[in-house]
Every structure is written in C-alpha cells, then in structure tokens.
C-alpha cells in the first residue's frame, strides 16, 4: 500500500543491552509513551515485550508501535526535538534497534 493511507505504523523492536536494567527500561518506556502528548500527528503509542510463542523473535525483547496520522506526520516526528530527546533512552537500553514502517487502513473508532 502506498500513497494516501489511513495510518502509518512506526514499529521499533529492540535487543536489550546486557547492562540495561529495569530502571533504564522504565525511563525509556516513560520517554516513549510521553511523546504522544508532545508530538503532533501521533494517533497512539503502544509499548511491550515480545510475547510470541513462535520462537522467531531473534533476540528482540522490547518494542513499541507509534501510529501516525500519515507519512507526513512521521516525517515531522523524526527530527522533532522531543523525539530526539528520547533517542538517548533507546541507546541506553538497546544494543540493536530494528525500525519498520507500515502503511495500513485506518483503525476503526475505539480500537487504537
């Protein structure tokens, strides 16, 4: 799907550093979830640990998904100062980061 879409999902998966503790993970979670109120164009942010029973996580233990109104909102988010302020929290926790953006149809009301 390309062009005008309902929502753009910015999917971020992280492999934890051996030195990243609970306090760093909690700080990262707070920084990421706080972006919803700071950056225009964010529809929702979801955060969590990998719960797949398939055994195909390749070491990616943590992740979050930011749903944007559109690609333009995502493009404005990337250099946004509040997003840039959250990057050091990711670097403190994550040894490796995988980012995958996906355009999807709009969420039905009340499901995000």
C-alpha positions as a LaTeX table, in Angstrom:
\begin{tabular}{lrrr}
\hline
Residue & $x$ (\AA) & $y$ (\AA) & $z$ (\AA) \\
\hline
Unk1 & 0.00 & 0.00 & 0.00 \\
Unk2 & 1.43 & 3.36 & $-0.94$ \\
Unk3 & 0.29 & 6.94 & $-1.11$ \\
Unk4 & $-2.68$ & 8.18 & 0.92 \\
Unk5 & $-3.27$ & 5.72 & 3.76 \\
Unk6 & $-5.32$ & 5.58 & 6.89 \\
Unk7 & $-2.47$ & 5.23 & 9.40 \\
Unk8 & 1.28 & 4.79 & 9.29 \\
Unk9 & 2.68 & 2.37 & 11.90 \\
Unk10 & 6.25 & 3.07 & 13.04 \\
Unk11 & 7.36 & $-0.24$ & 14.57 \\
Unk12 & 10.52 & $-0.25$ & 16.70 \\
Unk13 & 12.00 & $-3.50$ & 18.04 \\
Unk14 & 14.94 & $-3.62$ & 20.42 \\
Unk15 & 17.51 & $-6.15$ & 21.59 \\
Unk16 & 18.45 & $-5.21$ & 25.14 \\
Unk17 & 22.00 & $-4.44$ & 26.20 \\
Unk18 & 23.31 & $-6.83$ & 28.86 \\
Unk19 & 23.81 & $-3.77$ & 31.08 \\
Unk20 & 20.30 & $-2.32$ & 30.59 \\
Unk21 & 18.40 & $-2.69$ & 33.85 \\
Unk22 & 14.79 & $-2.21$ & 34.89 \\
Unk23 & 15.32 & 1.47 & 35.75 \\
Unk24 & 16.62 & 2.21 & 32.25 \\
Unk25 & 13.75 & 0.29 & 30.65 \\
Unk26 & 11.22 & 2.17 & 32.80 \\
Unk27 & 12.80 & 5.50 & 31.84 \\
Unk28 & 12.69 & 4.54 & 28.15 \\
Unk29 & 9.05 & 3.47 & 28.42 \\
Unk30 & 8.12 & 6.79 & 30.02 \\
Unk31 & 10.03 & 8.79 & 27.40 \\
Unk32 & 8.37 & 6.93 & 24.53 \\
Unk33 & 4.83 & 6.99 & 25.91 \\
Unk34 & 5.19 & 10.69 & 26.75 \\
Unk35 & 5.73 & 11.53 & 23.08 \\
Unk36 & 2.02 & 11.18 & 22.36 \\
Unk37 & 1.29 & 14.43 & 24.18 \\
Unk38 & 4.31 & 16.24 & 22.75 \\
Unk39 & 4.44 & 15.46 & 19.03 \\
Unk40 & 1.61 & 16.41 & 16.66 \\
Unk41 & 0.22 & 13.71 & 14.38 \\
Unk42 & 0.60 & 10.76 & 16.77 \\
Unk43 & $-2.62$ & 8.72 & 16.97 \\
Unk44 & $-1.42$ & 6.20 & 19.56 \\
Unk45 & 1.66 & 4.62 & 21.12 \\
Unk46 & 1.78 & 1.03 & 22.35 \\
Unk47 & 4.70 & $-0.48$ & 24.28 \\
Unk48 & 5.51 & $-4.03$ & 25.35 \\
Unk49 & 7.68 & $-7.11$ & 25.49 \\
Unk50 & 7.73 & $-9.86$ & 22.90 \\
Unk51 & 5.07 & $-12.41$ & 23.82 \\
Unk52 & 5.16 & $-14.54$ & 20.66 \\
Unk53 & 5.27 & $-18.30$ & 21.32 \\
Unk54 & 6.81 & $-18.95$ & 17.87 \\
Unk55 & 10.44 & $-18.56$ & 18.94 \\
Unk56 & 11.19 & $-16.28$ & 15.99 \\
Unk57 & 11.96 & $-13.08$ & 17.91 \\
Unk58 & 15.69 & $-13.24$ & 17.08 \\
Unk59 & 16.50 & $-11.64$ & 20.44 \\
Unk60 & 14.20 & $-8.63$ & 20.05 \\
Unk61 & 12.71 & $-8.46$ & 23.54 \\
Unk62 & 11.15 & $-4.99$ & 23.68 \\
Unk63 & 9.22 & $-2.88$ & 21.24 \\
Unk64 & 6.82 & $-0.09$ & 20.63 \\
Unk65 & 4.49 & 0.98 & 17.85 \\
Unk66 & 3.70 & 4.61 & 17.09 \\
Unk67 & 0.62 & 5.10 & 14.90 \\
Unk68 & 0.78 & 8.33 & 12.90 \\
Unk69 & $-1.98$ & 10.13 & 11.03 \\
Unk70 & 0.08 & 9.78 & 7.85 \\
Unk71 & 3.63 & 9.63 & 6.47 \\
Unk72 & 3.96 & 13.41 & 6.72 \\
Unk73 & 3.35 & 13.22 & 10.48 \\
Unk74 & 6.03 & 10.52 & 10.77 \\
Unk75 & 8.42 & 12.63 & 8.72 \\
Unk76 & 7.86 & 15.60 & 11.05 \\
Unk77 & 8.32 & 13.36 & 14.12 \\
Unk78 & 11.77 & 12.08 & 13.16 \\
Unk79 & 13.63 & 15.41 & 13.59 \\
Unk80 & 11.22 & 16.69 & 16.28 \\
Unk81 & 13.17 & 17.84 & 19.39 \\
Unk82 & 11.07 & 15.71 & 21.75 \\
Unk83 & 11.72 & 12.60 & 19.64 \\
Unk84 & 15.42 & 13.44 & 19.55 \\
Unk85 & 15.38 & 13.82 & 23.35 \\
Unk86 & 14.07 & 10.23 & 23.63 \\
Unk87 & 16.87 & 8.74 & 21.50 \\
Unk88 & 19.43 & 8.57 & 24.36 \\
Unk89 & 16.93 & 6.50 & 26.37 \\
Unk90 & 16.79 & 4.00 & 23.49 \\
Unk91 & 20.58 & 3.97 & 23.25 \\
Unk92 & 20.86 & 3.27 & 27.00 \\
Unk93 & 18.67 & 0.16 & 26.72 \\
Unk94 & 19.06 & $-1.19$ & 23.19 \\
Unk95 & 22.05 & $-2.98$ & 21.75 \\
Unk96 & 20.29 & $-3.27$ & 18.38 \\
Unk97 & 17.24 & $-1.45$ & 17.02 \\
Unk98 & 15.05 & $-2.52$ & 14.10 \\
Unk99 & 12.62 & 0.01 & 12.63 \\
Unk100 & 9.87 & $-0.97$ & 10.21 \\
Unk101 & 7.21 & 1.43 & 8.95 \\
Unk102 & 3.95 & 0.08 & 7.58 \\
Unk103 & 1.01 & 1.87 & 5.97 \\
Unk104 & $-2.35$ & 0.37 & 6.95 \\
Unk105 & $-6.02$ & 1.16 & 6.59 \\
Unk106 & $-7.47$ & 3.45 & 9.26 \\
Unk107 & $-8.25$ & 1.92 & 12.64 \\
Unk108 & $-11.96$ & 1.57 & 13.37 \\
Unk109 & $-13.06$ & 4.02 & 16.05 \\
Unk110 & $-12.06$ & 2.96 & 19.56 \\
Unk111 & $-9.53$ & 0.27 & 18.59 \\
Unk112 & $-6.23$ & 2.11 & 18.86 \\
\hline
\end{tabular}
